[in-house]
């Protein structure tokens, strides 16, 4: 007969026989630790410096990196719900998009959420001041919410959230080569260093790829190959052969890309999967 557990009531679990299985529990836990460490190592090796952002001193995996890891482990997902929510605060009305997705790896299945607000500083702020809602590109908010869901789902499913730079460096990622983003909390004028970092913030754009060309190091010393992607919205470059090959598959089609603006132009960071892909 089942009894109702009242609020505040202490529940005692019978631990008879626990001593007999302690060694098995410890052995099983040790195996899981080794498996998790191996998953982290394999996942990191699938990414490169373009897939990470130094966000206020902490490593943040971008959507392009999460997608690479998902392909490695065979993770699939689908969008269960998309919702646009309106709200208000002391600064007025705003909205945010919320994506709920289901992520699957073998027999494991989880649901996770991704959000992005119209107050997000990457899309809504200019010189530290919030722009009117009419001046904010709503499609960017929606795409960012979707990307947030993808990153959350993949990292949660694999148990690779909240990694440290020490862990990331073990995977071959050089923290000095990743994009650095700092938040200017005061909303005032940025320092020259912050302005440079702001110019390298990750952006997204929908483009139609016209053609992709490649140029090799003329000296032959550094043995680099630069790939240039031509679109009506401008040209984008990358030194990543794998990314260039992926982009070439979508020639003549509309794709969503991540990039950053550097002193040398618009540098491609990766493809962003759209809903339904």
GUFI-828449 format. One record per residue (C-alpha): residue number from 1; x, y, z. Coordinates in steps of 0.02 Angstrom, whole numbers, plus 50000, padded with zeros to 5 digits. Each point is the difference from the previous one (the first is absolute). Layout:
N
REC   num      xx      yy      zz
REC   NUM       X       Y       Z
...
END
This chain:
277
REC   num      xx      yy      zz
REC     1   50000   50000   50000
REC     2   50071   50168   49949
REC     3   50008   50139   50128
REC     4   50001   50185   49965
REC     5   50163   50089   50044
REC     6   49962   50159   50095
REC     7   50098   50161   49982
REC     8   50151   50004   50116
REC     9   49991   49813   50035
REC    10   50169   49911   50006
REC    11   50012   49858   49875
REC    12   50117   49858   50053
REC    13   50062   49881   49867
REC    14   50046   49825   50055
REC    15   50186   49982   49964
REC    16   50011   49816   50046
REC    17   50121   49915   49882
REC    18   50084   50162   49947
REC    19   50168   49945   50069
REC    20   49995   49847   49890
REC    21   49984   50106   49844
REC    22   50111   50148   50044
REC    23   50148   49933   49901
REC    24   49889   49974   49848
REC    25   49931   50176   50014
REC    26   50174   50076   50013
REC    27   50063   49895   49854
REC    28   49852   50051   49893
REC    29   50023   50184   50046
REC    30   50185   49992   49955
REC    31   49956   49928   49829
REC    32   49875   50140   49971
REC    33   50130   50131   50047
REC    34   50121   49925   49873
REC    35   49863   49999   49868
REC    36   49954   50181   50032
REC    37   50182   50053   49989
REC    38   50016   49908   49835
REC    39   49842   50084   49933
REC    40   50069   50172   50048
REC    41   50167   49962   49917
REC    42   49921   49938   49837
REC    43   49877   50145   49995
REC    44   50136   50132   50022
REC    45   50110   49922   49866
REC    46   49858   50019   49875
REC    47   49998   50190   50025
REC    48   50124   50139   49963
REC    49   50031   50177   50062
REC    50   49861   50068   49890
REC    51   49873   49895   50097
REC    52   50037   50082   50168
REC    53   49977   50171   50075
REC    54   50084   50072   50154
REC    55   49847   50075   50083
REC    56   50054   50105   50147
REC    57   50145   49880   50031
REC    58   49898   49840   49985
REC    59   49998   49880   49850
REC    60   49836   49998   49903
REC    61   49965   49874   49862
REC    62   49917   50075   49846
REC    63   49862   49918   49899
REC    64   50122   49952   49862
REC    65   50107   49905   50125
REC    66   49849   49915   50078
REC    67   49942   49941   49828
REC    68   50171   49924   49964
REC    69   49993   49905   50165
REC    70   49822   49943   49964
REC    71   50054   49923   49835
REC    72   50144   49911   50085
REC    73   49888   49914   50128
REC    74   49846   49980   49890
REC    75   49888   50116   50100
REC    76   49835   50046   49918
REC    77   49869   50126   50052
REC    78   49835   50078   49954
REC    79   49909   50158   50051
REC    80   49848   49964   50108
REC    81   49939   50177   50027
REC    82   50040   50179   49951
REC    83   49926   50144   50098
REC    84   50015   50189   49995
REC    85   49968   50072   50173
REC    86   49963   50183   50036
REC    87   50043   50082   50166
REC    88   50034   50168   50082
REC    89   50124   50073   50120
REC    90   50048   50175   50061
REC    91   50073   50038   49828
REC    92   49844   49953   49905
REC    93   49937   49856   49895
REC    94   50113   49863   49932
REC    95   49982   49823   49935
REC    96   50100   49840   49994
REC    97   49995   49842   49897
REC    98   50001   49831   50084
REC    99   50039   49839   49908
REC   100   49967   49830   50080
REC   101   50087   49853   49920
REC   102   50021   49814   50022
REC   103   50177   49931   49987
REC   104   50036   49816   49974
REC   105   50157   49896   50019
REC   106   49968   49814   49989
REC   107   49874   49958   50137
REC   108   50031   50165   50090
REC   109   49876   50140   49970
REC   110   49984   50171   50080
REC   111   49901   50160   49974
REC   112   50086   50168   50012
REC   113   49959   50183   49972
REC   114   50089   50141   49909
REC   115   49956   50185   50014
REC   116   50051   50170   49937
REC   117   49927   50168   50047
REC   118   49973   50159   49902
REC   119   50109   50080   50135
REC   120   50149   49892   49951
REC   121   50147   50119   49986
REC   122   50066   49921   49840
REC   123   49842   50045   49906
REC   124   49913   50134   50102
REC   125   50134   50119   50060
REC   126   50089   50142   49912
REC   127   50135   50093   50098
REC   128   49934   49921   50159
REC   129   49821   50059   49971
REC   130   49852   49887   49959
REC   131   49930   50029   49827
REC   132   49813   50018   49969
REC   133   49914   49834   49963
REC   134   49964   50061   49823
REC   135   50188   50009   49965
REC   136   50040   49825   50061
REC   137   50008   49859   49871
REC   138   49880   49874   50075
REC   139   50066   49859   49892
REC   140   50169   50014   50088
REC   141   49915   49980   50170
REC   142   49908   49845   49939
REC   143   50156   49921   49925
REC   144   50101   50035   50156
REC   145   49867   49916   50107
REC   146   50007   49847   49888
REC   147   50191   49996   50008
REC   148   49991   50015   50189
REC   149   49884   49849   50006
REC   150   50119   49898   49891
REC   151   50152   50040   50108
REC   152   49905   49966   50161
REC   153   49929   49835   49938
REC   154   50163   49928   49933
REC   155   50108   50053   50147
REC   156   49872   49940   50128
REC   157   49978   49832   49915
REC   158   50187   49968   49997
REC   159   50037   50078   50169
REC   160   50124   50127   49933
REC   161   49927   50160   50074
REC   162   50098   50124   50104
REC   163   50172   49944   49941
REC   164   50153   50095   50059
REC   165   50136   50070   49888
REC   166   50117   49868   50071
REC   167   49885   49864   49935
REC   168   49977   50086   49833
REC   169   50187   50023   49977
REC   170   50025   49812   50023
REC   171   49895   49980   49843
REC   172   50125   50101   49899
REC   173   49907   50167   50006
REC   174   50111   50152   50024
REC   175   49905   50130   50106
REC   176   50106   50140   49925
REC   177   49930   49963   49827
REC   178   49814   50002   50040
REC   179   49885   50150   49987
REC   180   49989   50097   50163
REC   181   49840   50086   50054
REC   182   49983   50109   50153
REC   183   49841   50080   50063
REC   184   50004   50187   50026
REC   185   49885   49998   50151
REC   186   50003   50187   50029
REC   187   49927   50039   49829
REC   188   50123   50144   49979
REC   189   50137   50032   49875
REC   190   50108   49849   49960
REC   191   50188   50000   50014
REC   192   50103   49977   49839
REC   193   50028   49818   50051
REC   194   49814   49972   50026
REC   195   49962   50081   49833
REC   196   50118   49880   49914
REC   197   49920   49853   50089
REC   198   49826   50063   49957
REC   199   50047   50004   49816
REC   200   50038   49814   50013
REC   201   49837   49949   50081
REC   202   49917   49851   49918
REC   203   49864   50047   49877
REC   204   49878   49904   49893
REC   205   49936   50030   49824
REC   206   49893   49914   49870
REC   207   50091   49996   49835
REC   208   49993   49916   49831
REC   209   50169   49927   49956
REC   210   50050   50049   49823
REC   211   50172   49921   49991
REC   212   50150   49951   50105
REC   213   50178   50030   49946
REC   214   50165   49950   50078
REC   215   50172   50080   50006
REC   216   50157   49915   50062
REC   217   50148   50076   50088
REC   218   50107   50067   49855
REC   219   50161   49981   50099
REC   220   49964   49818   50041
REC   221   50075   50025   50173
REC   222   49844   50002   50108
REC   223   49901   49884   49885
REC   224   49833   50084   50032
REC   225   49849   50003   49886
REC   226   49876   50142   50013
REC   227   49821   49964   49944
REC   228   49888   50146   49951
REC   229   49810   49982   49995
REC   230   49914   50126   49887
REC   231   49821   50057   50037
REC   232   49892   50150   49957
REC   233   50020   50057   50181
REC   234   50189   50003   49988
REC   235   50147   49882   50001
REC   236   50050   49885   50143
REC   237   50165   49909   50024
REC   238   50063   49848   50093
REC   239   50157   49893   50011
REC   240   49898   49848   50053
REC   241   49995   49875   49857
REC   242   49862   49896   50078
REC   243   49888   50153   50021
REC   244   50034   50056   49821
REC   245   49952   49828   49935
REC   246   49840   50002   50101
REC   247   49954   50172   49934
REC   248   50035   49945   49822
REC   249   49862   49869   50017
REC   250   49875   50142   50022
REC   251   50054   50103   49849
REC   252   49851   50093   49929
REC   253   49897   49971   50158
REC   254   49948   50108   50147
REC   255   50101   49957   50156
REC   256   50024   50074   50171
REC   257   50181   50036   50045
REC   258   50096   50058   50153
REC   259   50142   50123   49975
REC   260   50100   50136   50082
REC   261   50069   50161   49929
REC   262   50189   50014   50018
REC   263   50132   50120   49933
REC   264   50011   49886   49848
REC   265   49815   49991   49959
REC   266   49856   49884   50046
REC   267   50068   49836   50067
REC   268   49886   49848   49985
REC   269   49976   49901   50160
REC   270   49873   49869   49948
REC   271   49831   49950   49935
REC   272   49848   50015   50113
REC   273   49867   49867   49980
REC   274   49828   50071   49967
REC   275   49838   49929   50067
REC   276   49956   49843   49903
REC   277   50178   49965   49941
END
